[in-house]
């Protein structure tokens, strides 16, 4: 399920939209995955 939703989100970002229509530019750069940070001590 997570993989399916991730692919859907990647498609939305690639096309700049989640609805039918022409490809749109994104207003900002987005990253789907978050870089991990060290665990607090």
C-alpha positions as CSV (number, residue, x, y, z in Angstrom):
1,X,0.0,0.0,0.0
2,X,2.8,2.4,0.9
3,X,4.6,1.7,-2.4
4,X,1.4,2.3,-4.4
5,X,0.8,5.7,-2.7
6,X,4.4,6.7,-3.1
7,X,4.2,6.0,-6.8
8,X,1.0,8.0,-7.0
9,X,2.7,11.0,-5.2
10,X,5.7,10.7,-7.5
11,X,3.4,10.9,-10.5
12,X,1.7,14.0,-9.1
13,X,5.0,15.7,-8.5
14,X,6.3,14.8,-12.0
15,X,3.2,16.2,-13.7
16,X,2.6,19.1,-11.3
17,X,-1.0,18.1,-10.7
18,X,-3.3,15.3,-9.5
19,X,-6.1,16.0,-11.9
20,X,-6.4,15.4,-15.7
21,X,-4.8,18.0,-17.9
22,X,-1.6,19.4,-19.2
23,X,1.6,19.1,-17.2
24,X,2.1,22.0,-14.9
25,X,5.3,23.3,-13.3
26,X,5.6,22.9,-9.5
27,X,5.7,26.1,-7.4
28,X,8.4,24.7,-5.1
29,X,10.9,21.8,-5.1
30,X,9.6,18.9,-3.0
31,X,11.2,15.8,-1.8
32,X,9.0,12.7,-1.1
33,X,11.5,11.1,1.3
34,X,13.0,12.7,4.3
35,X,16.7,12.3,5.0
36,X,17.2,10.5,8.2
37,X,18.9,12.2,11.1
38,X,20.8,10.6,14.0
39,X,18.6,9.5,16.9
40,X,18.7,11.8,19.9
41,X,20.9,10.7,22.7
